[in-house]
Amino acid sequence: MDEKKRLQELINLQNETLRKLTKDNLRKVGSDLFGDNEETLTPPPGFPKVPDIFASDEEKKDARTKQENKAPEKEPIEKLQEELHSYIGLDSIKKEVDNLINLVTVYNLRKQHELPNEDLSLHMVFTGNPGTGKTMVARLMSRIYHSLGILSKGHLVEVDRSGLVAGFVGQTAIKTSEVIEKALGGVLFIDEAYALSTRGQQDYGQEAIETLLKRMEDHRDDLVVIVAGYTDLMDDFIHSNPGLSSRFNRYMEFPDYTVDELKQIFLMRAKKAGYELSGKADMLLPTVIERALKDKGEDFGNARGARNLFEQAIANQANRLSKLESVTKEQLMTLLCQDLPYVKAPEELEDALA
């Protein structure tokens, strides 16, 4: 082993020597051709920094670390609130977030004036069915907290049970700690967090919870944790451990989208993708959504269900257009009644539009 180690050290030394010689020779060639010029050339604004091809692996690693640790610029809170209120539906969530922004703003003002403040717990529990916008709002909250000076970076790290729990004793704490390290300065979003506590006291999920609670306390000034899942299961999860119930006391309930809101989501996706509905298809869409909701039930998935309906519609349109000899731009952009899912026969169109 010692001989192999010495041989590797010699190889590394030779490579480093060759690197330095090549670097010096190329610079001498440049000096002979263009003269000595100490001016540092920089790329135009908006272009990435030119990498140093002569940098050692350690120097490259340090440069990457510095870039990763560089905090992004804070976005104006007004811009973030405007984005919040552009979301379809979520009226109760918008109100809760506005109230939270006001609370933190006043907290910061009192701090600036050296007035006493109550401890502010910003960890949150998001409850509701899948597809109701929980991840979208969590991502926005990370940026809001950064804008308000609560978090140093404002990024989001999203995981579920599989991202925290390992299969061997002692490994879960390491795995969970690694995820938390990545989340420092931002928001750690744990989806379906109830899965950490539903498999008994001997399950490794308990180890993840204990590690999470300790690290939340250690980094209370630069880490926010948001846990999410079904309402009933999340209530059981929070009350399964006194440490969880004491740290998570801010709840946001995400309601299911209404038929009108699901139609708006469908139309928004269509517009972004360069499609539009014919007049009759637009009138028929709410009926299609109601049929899908009745057919799928809880499996419809709210916004995800609307996205699936849209994807089925463009697939149906493609099948219809493939039978034509020539296709116009307008035809490529227009979704007709027969393209919508859950429309099986022409007479159904007449019944639905009657």
N, C-alpha and C positions, 0 to 999 in steps of 0.2 A: 504493500500500500504506500510505503514511504517513497519507493522508486517512482510509482505512478504519480504521486503528488508532486515530486520534484520535477518529473518530466512535464507535467501540466504547467507548473510554474515557469519552466523554461520556455514552453510554447507561448504562454501569455506574455512573457517578457519580450520574446522575439516579435510577436504581433504588435505590441506597444511601440517597440523601436521602429518597426516598419511604418507604423502609422505616423509617428513623429517625423521620420525622414521624408515620407511622401508629402506630408503637410508642408514641411520646410521647402522642399524642392518645388512644389507647385506655387508657393508664394514667391520664390525667387524667379521662377519663369514669368509670373505675372509682373514682377517688378522690372524685369528686363524688357518686357514687351510694352508696358504701359507706364513705367516709372513708379517711383514710390508715392503712394497716395494713402494717407492715413484716414481719409474720410470714410465714415461708416455709411454704407448704402442701406437704405430702408425701403421697404415696399410701399406702394401708394396707400393712402387711407382706405380702410376696409378690407385690405388683403392680409392674409396671415403672415406672421413673421417667417423669414427665410430660415430653414433649419441649418444648423452648423454640421456639415457632413464630417468634420474632423473631430467632433466631440466624442469623448469616451462614453462607454455605456453608463458609467456612473453619472457623468455630466448630463446625459440625455434623460436619465431617470430623475435627477434633481430638477431639470427643466419641466418635465411632465408633472412632477409633484407640485411645483410652484404654480403651474397653470391650473391644475385641479383645485388647489387651495385658494385660488384667486376669487375673491367675492365678486359677484356680478353687481352692476349698478342697480340701485334701488329704483323701482318704478313708482311714479306718482300714485298715491292712494286713490285719487280721483279717477285715474285711468282704470285701476283695478275694480273700483266700484261700478264703473260704466260697463266693464266686461261682465261683472256679476249680474247686473240688471238686464243684460242682453240675452241671458240664458232663458230658454223656453220653460215656462212653469216655475216651480220652486219658490213660490211667493213667500211661504213661511221661512224657508231657508235664507232667502235674501234679507228678510227682516232680522233674523237672528244674527247674520253676519254683520249687517249694518250696526246693530246694537253692540256687537263685540268690538268693532272698529272704534266706536265712540268710547267704549270702556277703556280700551288700551290707550287711545289718544289722551284722555283725561288722566290716566295713570302716568303717562309720560310727562304731561305738563306738571303734575304734582311733584314728580321726581325732580324736574328741572328747578322747581321753586323750593326744593328741599323740604317738602311737606311729607308727613308720614303716609304710607300706603299699606293697604292690606295685601297679603300675598296673593298673587294673581295666578290661578291655575288655568293654563291654556290647552291642556290635553283634552281631547274630545272623543265622544262616542257617536258614530254615525249609524243610525238604524234605518232599516227599510228593505224592500225587496230589491233583487238585482236589476240593474239598468236604470236606476232612479237618479243617477248623477253624483253618487258619493265620491268616486275617484276624481271626477272632474272638479268638484268643489274642494276636495282635499288638495289638489294641485294648485288651485287658486289660493287657498288659505296659506300655503307655504310662501307664496309670493307676497301676500298681504302682510304676514308676520315679518317678512324681510323688509318690506316697505316701512313698517312701523318701528323697525329697529329691534324687534324681539329676537330675530334669527340673523346670523351673520351671512348666510348664503341664500337661503330660501329655495332650496331644491327639494324634490320629493323622492323618497326611496319606498317603493311599493313591494310588499312581500305577503305571503300567506304562511300557513303552518310549515309547509315544506321548505320554506326559505329560512326557518329558524330552528327547526328540530332535526337533530341527527339521529342515527340509528344505534349509537353506542353510548355507554355511560361516560359522562364527562365531556363528550363532544358537542352537546347541545349548547352549553354555556359558551364555548369557543365560537360556534357558528353564529349564535345570537349576537355576541359581542362584535363580531366582524361586521354584521349588518348594521349595528348601531353606530359603529365607527364611520361607516359610509354615510349615515344619516346625520351626523353631527353638523350643526349649522342649518339644518333644515327640518323637514317633517318626515317621520317614519310612519307610513300608512300600512296597517296590518289588516288585510281583508279577510273576512271569515275568521276573525280572531277567536270566536267561541270554540273553534276546533282545538285550541290549545288546552282546554280544560274539560273536554267531554269524554275523555278516555280513562278516567280514574286517577287516583293520587300517585300511582306508581309509573304513570306515563311520563315520557321525557318532556312533554309539553309543560309540566309544572316547573321543570328546570329552566325552560325558556322564560316563563312568567317571572320567576324569582330573579333571573339575570336582568330581565327588562326593567323590573322595579328598581333594582339597585342602580342600574346605569341611568335611569330617569332621574334619580336623586342626585347622582354624581354630576350630571350635565343639565341640571334643571334650568340653567341660564341660556342654553343654546341648543335645546332639543325639544321638539314638540311631537308627541305620539298621538295618532288618530287611529282608533280601532273601529272596525265596521263589520256589519253583518245583519242577519234577520233580527227583528225587534225582540222577540221572546228569548231567543238563544243568547243575544248579547246581554240581556238583563241577568240571565243566569250566570253568564261569564263574569260580569263585573262584580256580582255578589258572591262569587266562588272564592274570593281572596280579599281579606280586609285591605291589603295594600292597593288593590285595584280600585275598590270602591272609594278609598280616600283620595286617590289621585285623579280619577276620572269622574268629575261631577258636572260636566258640561255636555248635554245631549242635544243632538239634532236629528229629528225624525223626517226622513225623506218620503213623501207621499208618492203613490203611484201616479203616473201621468194620466190625464183624462183623454178621451177620444180626440177632442179638438187639439190638445197639445201634441198627441202622437201624430196627428195629421200635419201639424206645423213642423215637427221633426222630420217627417217623410219629405215634405216640400223643401225644407232647408237642405237636406242631403241631395235631393234632385237638382236644386239650383247650383250647389257647389260642384256637382258632377256634370253640369251642362245639359240637364234634361228639364223638360216642362210637361205638365199634364194638359191634355185637351180639356175643354170645358166640361164635357160629360164625365171624363175620368176624375176631374177634380170634385165634381158633385158626388160621384160614386165612392170616393176614397173613404169617407167616414163609415159607410156600410161595410166595406172590406175590412177595416180595422176592427169593427164590432164583431164580425164573423171570426176573425183571427183570435180575438180575445176569448170568444166563446169556445172556440176549438182548442186553443192551447191552454187556457186557464192561467194558472200561476207560472207555467213554462213560457208564456209569451215573452217575458223579459223586458217590458217597458220600452225604453229607447232602443235596446238591442233588437226587440221584436219589430219596431218600425224600420230599423236598418235592414233586417232580414226581408221584410216585405218589399222594400225598395230594390234589394238585390234580386229577388225573385221576379220583380216587374221588368227589370232591364234584361234579365235572361229570357223572359217570355217575349219581349220586344225583339231581341236578337233572333230568336227562332222564327218570329213572324217575318222580319225583314229579309231573312236568308232565302225566303221563297220568292222574292221579287227579283225581276231581271235588273232593275236599276233602282238606286236609293238616293233620295235627295238629302240635303243637309237638314231640312226641316223635319223629314221623317226620322232621321237619326236622333233628333233632339226631342221628339214628341212621344210621350207614353199615352196609349189609348186605353179605353175601358177593358178591352180584351187582354191587355198586357198585365192588368192587375191580378194578383192571386185571389183565389176564392170566387172567381167569376168563371162559371163552367159553360154557360150557354147564353145565346143572344137574348132569350126571353127573360133571363135573370136581370139583364141590364134594364129592360123596360120596366120590370117590377120594382127594381131598386130606385129608378129615377122617376117613377110615377108620383 
